[in-house]
Amino acid sequence: MSAKSRTPPVNPSLPVTRYAELAQTLIKAIGAGRYAVGGLLPTEPELAELHGVSRHTVRASLKMLQDLGYISRKKSVGTIVESANPRTAFTQSFETPEDLMRVAATEVRSIETVTPVKLDRTLARSLEAPPGSHWIRLSGLRVEAGKRGAPLAWADIYIDAAFAHLIDEIRSRPGELVSAMIERESGQPFDEIRQIVRGVLIDAALAKRLKVEPASAGLRLVRHYRRQDGRILEISDTRYPADRVSVSFQLKRGRLPA
């Protein structure tokens, strides 16, 4: 957990579909104020002509923006710009990805190290991720937002190496979800968030940082953020002392088929 950090080189960028590319263009235009919050985007035919794409491409792009919270669409009104920087939050009791994402809103990260990583078999098995894949690992403490007490957890955040250019933004916005930045940059919302929960013993080095006894009980939460094509673009690996986190699930009884 050295305090030394460096910015790794950018790997070849991910392939981007035409509608995702248009979504990125529109997101950047909204962020720059070209389309004001509360105002309307151009119509589908106008956007198609302006960007030289089909109306089908425009519709797919607008659906992405709507899923990400940038716009809403109302019949007889048009496409309304709702936010230039939508935020999603997490809660510890969850039924949907949106619920899960509320947890991080109560935690602020600090980035102490930035390291390029190629997953060997051991680390790939630990993260349940593809061996040989390339990532950027951002590591540091998590603290409770607005409070100065003991740190909540230690987090290793792995982002696809194609998003290395987001490192400065991640550092400068400690309260914003990394997943939200990746969604905004790629123009594609995450389709699935998988969480793996394991009990662990906190090693001596980490115990010192978290201000707990060595070999005390902890909880390890590994989350995979997966887009619609099945590719994982972010993995978070967070270790909490046992008395600083709880995770609840809801199971609802369903009717078995006859």
N, C-alpha and C positions, 0 to 999 in steps of 0.2 A: 504494500500500500504506500509506495513512495509518493512524495508530493510532486515529483518531477513529471511533467507532461509535455507532449508534443503533438502537433497536428499531423496526422498521417496523410499519405498521398491519396488522391481520389481514384477509386477503381473505375473501370468503364461503367458508364451509366446504364441503368435498366432500360429495356425497351419500353417506349411510351406509345400507347394507342393514340389515334387522331383525336378521339373525344376527350381522352385524359389530357392531351396537350392543350386542347381548347379550354378545358376546365382550369388548367394552370394559368393560362393567359387571362381568363376572366377573374380568377381569384386575385392575381397580381393587380389587375385593373381596379378591382374593388378596394384592395389594400392601399393603392396609390390615390384613391379618392376620385378616380375617373367616373365611377358610378357611386353616387352618394347613398349612404344608409337611409332608407325610407323612400328612396327613389325607385324608378323602374329601369330594368335592363331593356335593351332593344328587343323587338319581337323576334321570334324564331326566323322568319324570312330575312329580317335585317341582319341578324347575326350570321346567318348562312352566307349571305352576300358579302358581308364585311370581311369574313375570315376565309371565304372560298371553300366552304364545306357544305355537305348535304344537311337537310333539316333533320335527318335521322341522327347525324353526328351531334348537332346542336341539342336535340332532345336528350341524348345520352349524357352530354356534358352538364346540362342543367339539372338532370337528376342527381348527378354527383354533387353539385353545389348545394342542392336541396338536402341531400343526405348529410352533408357536412355542416349544415346550419347557416350557410351564407345567404340563401334566398328562400322565399316561399312563392308559391304560384297560386293565383286566385283567378277563377273563371270570370271573364268580363272585366278584369282589372289588369292582369299581366303578371310579369315576374318582378317581385319586390325584393330589393336588397335589404336583408334583415340585420346583417352584421358584417363588419370588416375583419373581425377577429373572434369568431365564435369559440366558446369554451365548453368542454364537456367535463363532467366531474364523475368521481367514483364513490360507491358506498360499499361497506363491508358485507352487507346482505344483498345478494344479487340474484336476479333471474335472467337478465339480458346483458349484452355487452355495455349498454349505456349505464346500467346500474354499477357494473364492475368499475367503470371508468371514473366514478365519482370519488373513489377512495383517494386517488392521487391529488385531488383538489385540496385536501387537508394536510398534505405533506409537501415540503419544499426541499429540493435537492441541492447539494453542493457537489460540483465536479472537481475532484482532486487529481485524477489521472485520466489520460486519453491514450489508448493503445490500440494499434492495429492487431487483429487476432485472426489466425487461421485455425479453425477447430480441429484439434487432434481427436483421436478416438475417445480418449478419456473425457475430455471436456464436452465433446459432442454427445456422449452418452449421458453425462450429468445434466446437460441442458435439453436433452432429447431433440437435438438439432442435427442437420446434415453434416457428416464428417467432411473436412476439407473446405467448407464454406468460409468466406471472408467477411469479417465484421469489424466494426470499430467499437471498442469497449470503453464506456465512460463510467468511472467509478467514484463513489463518494458517499457521504452520510446523507440521511434524510432526517429532517427535523420537522416538528409540528408547526404549521403555519401560524405566525403571530405570537409564538412562545419561545422562551429561551431556556427551556429545561433540557433534560438529557436527550441525546439523539434517539430517534425512533428506530432507526435501522441503518444497515449498510446495503447499498444497491450497486449492482453491476448492470448497466444498460448496454445491450448490444444492438447496434443499428447496422443495417445492410451497408457495406462499404461504399455503395453508390451514393449514399447520403452523407458522406464525410463533410461536404460543404456546409452542412447544417450545424457543425460543432459550435461555431461562434454564437449562433442564434440560441442554441441550447444552453450555453453558458450564460448568456445575457438575460434569459427568461426562465429563472429557476422555478417559478410557480406554474409554468405552462407545461402541459403534457407533451412529451416527446412524440407520442403517437399522433397527437393533433398536428404537430409540425410536419411529420412525414405525410400524413393525409393531405395536408394543404399543399405540400410541395409536389406530391405525386398526382394530385387531383383524383385520388381514389380512396374511398372510405374503407376501413378494415371490415372484412366480412365476418371474421370470427376471432374471438379472443379466448384462448385456452389457458386455464390456470392449473398448475400442478402444485400441490401442497404437501410438504414433507416436514416431519419433526427432525431437528438437528441439535447437536451440541456445539456451542459457540467456542471456537478455538481461542487460545490465549491472546494472540495479536488483535483479533476482532473484539474480544471481550474488553480489552483496554480502551478501544475507541468507543465502544457502546456503554462503557461504565457499568459492566456487570462482572460477575465472577467467571473465571475460566471454566469451561466444560459445563456451564449452566445451560438450561433448556432453551431452545429457540424454535422458531418456525421459519421455514424457507418457502417462499412463494416464487415460482417461476411462471412467467406469463409469455405466451406466444401471440403475436399480433399478425394475423394472416389476412392477405387480401383475397379477392374473389377467385383469382387463378390458382390459389393454393400456396403461393410463395410467402414465406415468413419474412417480414421486413424489420421487425423489432423483437427482441427477447429481453425481458427484465428478470433479473435474478436478485431477489431481495431477502435479506436475513434479519428477522426481528427477534429481540429477546421475548421470551414467552409471555411476560407480563405486559407487553406493550402492543399486542395485537390480538384480535380474534376474528375469525372468519365464519360466517354463517351461510347456510344454504337452505333453500326451500324446496321440499319435495312434495308434489301434489299427486294424489292418487288418481290414476287414469282407469278407464274402463277397458278391460281386456276384450279382444275380439271374440265373438261367439264361436 
